[in-house]
């Protein structure tokens, strides 16, 4: 079941250096090729110079969460990813899954108390530490991550 298409990445299309759209099956094995393709373009365009590692890790975590929680590791379900970049707004990444969504405020802090010893639950925390802006939309079925342009860091 494919969620409605990502029709916008919230960037002025006239100023875009790059815009990539990817649809991948709800399978963890689908993540590395998508990451490789996106990161090759990110490095070539230079829209997040110096932040490539942070972007790669945050994107990997967002896709893994979408596949694990949003599509329940079901390859017949699809996850969407949109990446856009321009000189004035930086880089925007949107990941959307077909799941029921969640309340980000209900996720326990992984660096407090007994949560330190948990074997999972650090993805959203990492994403928030790595990105300049993180928003959850559509009941938690979309994560919007933004990295400021190199000139504003």
Buried (B, 14 or more C-beta within 10 A) or exposed (E): EEBEEBEEBEBEEEEBBBBBBBBBBBBEEBBEEBBEEBBEBBBEBBBBEEBBEBBBBBBBBBBBBBBBBBBEEBBEBBBBBBBBBBEEBBBBBBBBBBBEBBEEEEBEEBEEEEBEEEEEEBBBBBBEEBBBEBEBEEEBBBBBBBBBBBEEE
